[in-house]
């Protein structure tokens, strides 16, 4: 009898170990975002997924769900918190309902160039935000790029803040962006990204603001005439995992995924930089009229936004932004 029980226990133990191994092997992660498959987020995510599969010997596999297949960004953020969404590439500003300090990414005219922003998000600013997100069960693995945002519209080129007077412009659903455009004299309103193209097509809005890559990949040239290179916000994107999904990986696989996330972060940033230099010509070829902008009057007009949101964001975080921006300006002198 004892031998029989011992044999049964050993068999049960072997089965448990095998099942645990199979669970590790079977870890398939759904990675979602709201942008088209052609956007650099998804081009880089495809390479990231292939590398993860290869370098974990298929213990971890990633399946991509672009174009809002699993919901808008608010839905993705909410899902990450409870584990119903496993992973996503999400604009940093969309985390504000969870943690208001993520509004730091929406500060207008914060960065002299993208290199200053990279240094901040790969450094102390990013570390601080990652710690805040983890309190809400969200593991930010690396900071990808959304890019500098510019204004498109159907009325006329935007050269000065006066040109925005009364312009009906769709903005992302966060209070700071609304306040910034109200300060510029426009008539802003929020709308889910998935509804934006048809709203522009139907004339519900005159204008919208997004990076060039999104303007092109979303075919906004079909429903907008003018692109004004205001560069009013540089925003990052978070490659984020639900904490529950992240913990299902072994320590070894976490290290591998982290390394590959950073590798493809760098590649995605290069894609964005290269795209920006090419997309102006592509948009012109699609019939859009492009104009450059003296940003100084715009920056002056939105300066009160910084003061208004300092109590929410914290002086320490705003000072970090200023320090990284100043350091980059000094290095470029």
N, C-alpha and C positions, 0 to 999 in steps of 0.2 A: 504493500500500500504506500509506504514512504517513498519507495523508488518511483512509483507511478505518479505521486503528487509532485515529487522533485522534477520528474521528466516533464510534467504538464507545466510547471512553473518556468522551466527553462525554455520550453516551446513558446509560452506566452511572452516571455521576455524577448525572445528572438523576433517574434512577430511585431512586438511594440517598437523594437529598434528599427525593423524594416519599414514599418509604417511611418515612423519619424523621418527616416531617410527619404521615403517617397514624398512626404509632405514638403521637405526641403526641395527635392527635385521638381515638385509640381508647382512651385510658387510662381504663378503668372500674375503680373501686375498690369492693370489697366492704367494707361497714362493719357490723360485727357487735356484738351485745350480748346479754345474757341476760334482759332484762326485757321485759314485754309491750309490744305496739305502742302501747297507750294511755298508757304512762308518759311523763313529760316528756322523758326522754332521747330517745325515739324521735319524739315530737312535734317537738322542736327539731331532731333530726337530719334530719327530712324537710325542714324549712325550710332548713337548712344545705345539704343536697344540691341543692335547687332553686336556691339562690343560687349555689353553686359552678358548676353547669352553665351558668347564665345569664351569669355574670360571667367565665367562661373561654371563652365562646363554644363550649361543649361539648368543649373540649380535655380537660377532666376531668369525669367523671361519677361519681356515687356511688350505689351500690345498697345498700339497707338489708336487714340480716338480723337481725331482733330475735328474742326468745324462745328464745335458745340454739340457733338453727338451725345455727350453725357450731361449737357446742361450749360447754362451761362456761368460766368466766373463766380458769382455769388453762390450758386448751387455747388460748384466745385469746392469752394472754401468751406462751406457748411459740411459737405460730405467728408472732407479730409478730417474734420474735427471728430466725427463720430465713426469714421472708418468705412462709410458706404462708398466713398471715393478713395481709391488707393494712392493715386499720384496725379500730379498735374503740372502744367506750365501755366502760370497765372500772373497777370500783371500785379505788381506789388501793391498798388493802390486799392485793389479789390479786397485786401485783408483788413481794411479800416473798420468794417463793422465788428470784426473780432477784436482788433487791437488798434485804437485810434492813432497810436504813434506811427503806424505804417503810413500815415499821411505825409511823413517826412519826404517820401518819394514824389509827392505832388507839388512840392514847393516850386513856384515859378522862378525861372532864371536862377537856379541854384548853382549850376555848374558851368565853368568857363569852357569845358570840353569834356568829352566822354572819358578821357584818361583819369581825370580827377574823380569822376563818379566810380569808375572801376576800382580805384584805390580805396575809396571809402567803403564800398559794399563788400570788397574782398578783405577789408580790414575791420576797424573797430565799429563802424556804423553797422555793417552787416552782422557782426558778432552779436551786437546788442539786439537787433531785430530778430535774429535766429533764436535767441534765448526767450524773447517775448512770445514768439510763435509756438515754441515747444510747450509753454504753459497751457496752450490751447490744443495740444495733441497734434501739432503740425511740425514736421521736421523739414526745414529748408536745407536742401543739400547743396545748392549752388545758385549764384545770381547770374542769370542770363540777361539778354538785353531786349528791351522793347524799343528804345531809341528816342531821338528827339522828335517832339510832336510839332506839327505844322498845321496851318489852317487851310482848308479848301472851302470854296463857296461859289455861288452862281451869280453874285451881284457885281463884283468888281475886285481888282487887286487890293489887298490890304497892305498899305504902306505906313500908316500911322494909326494910333489907337482911335482917332476920329473916324476912320473908315469902318470901325466895328459898330458904330452907333446903331442900335436897333436891330442888328443882324441876328436872326433866329439861328442859333448854333446848338447842335447836339454836343453834349459833353458827357464824360463818364459820370456815373452816379455817386459823386462824392462832393461834400459841401465846399471843400477848398477850391475845387475846380470851378464850381458855380460862382463862388465869391470872386475868384480871379477874373472871370469873364464879365461879371457884373461891374467890377472895378474898371474894366476896359471899355465899358459902355455897351456891351452886347446884350442880347436877350437869350441867355443860355437855359437849357433844360436837359435833364438826363433821359437816356433811352438805352435799353439793352442793345448790345452790339449786333445781335442777330436780326434786329428789326431796322437797323440803320439804313441799309441800302434802299429798301422800299420807302422809308420815310423821306429820304432825299429825292427819290424818283417821283414821289407824289407831291413834293413841295411842302411837306410838313415842316421841314427845316430848310434854311438857305445854305447852311454851312455845317461843317464838322471839323474835328481836329484829331489827327493821328500821325504816327510816323509814316514816312514815305513807303516803307515796305507794306504796311497795311493798306495804304491808299491804293497801291498798285495791285496787290494780291486780292483785294476785295473788289476790284474793278470800279472804284469810285469815279474813275475818269469817264465812265459812261453816264454819270448823273451829276457831275460837277465840272466847272469850267476853269476855275482859277486855283493855283496853289501859291500860298504866300509863306515863305520860309522863315516863320517866326521863331522856331526852336524854343518855344516858351517853357517846355518841360522836357527833361531827360528822365526816362523812367526805366527801372529794371523789371525783369520778370523773375519770378521765383520758380525754380524746379523744386517742387515740394512733394513730400510723401506723408501720408497719414502715419502718425507715430506707431499705430498698431501694425501697419504693413511693414514699416521699417524694422520693428522688433522681431518680425518673423524671419528675417535674414540672420544668418550666422555672423559673428564678428568679422570673419574673413571676408564674407561677401559684402558686408557693409563697407569695409575698407575699399574693396574693388569698385563698388558702385560709386562711392564718393570720388575716387580717383578718376573714374570715367566721366562723372558728371562735370568735374572741373576741366577735363580735357575737352569735352564738347561745349562747355561754356565758352572757352577760348575760341573754339572754331566758330561757334554761332556769332560771337562778337565780331570776328573778322568778316563773316558773311554779311552782317549788318553794315559794317563800314564799307565793304565793297559794293553792296547794294545801293547805299546812299549815293555813291559817286556815279552809278549807272542809271538809277531810277529817274532822275530828273530828265534825262534824254528820252527814256522810255515813255514817261508821262507826256512829254512834249510831242512825241510821235503819235500819241493817242489823242492829240488835240488840246491838251491843257496848256494854259498860259502860266509860266512860272515867274515869280518876282522875288528878289532878295529884299531883306528888311533891315533897317537900322533898329536894332533891338533896344537901344538905350531908353527911348520914351516908353516902350512897353514895360520894361523892367521897373522904371520909376512909377508907373501907374499901378503896378501890383505890389509895390513895396509894403503897403499897409496889411496885406495878407500875411506876411511874415510875422508882424507884430500881433495880429489878431490870434494866430494859431500857436504862438509861443507857449501859452499856458497848457495847451493840449499836448503839443509835441515835446515840450521840455526844453529849457534853455541849454541843457547839456547836449542834447541831440542837435539842436540848431548850431551850437558852437562847433560841434564835430564837422558838420557840413561846411561851415565857414573855414575851418582849419584845413580840411582837405582841398577845398577850392583855392585857398590862398597858397598852399604848398605847391599846387600844380602851376598856378600863375607864376610863382617865383622861379620854379624850375624851367619855365619856358622863356624867362627873360634873358 
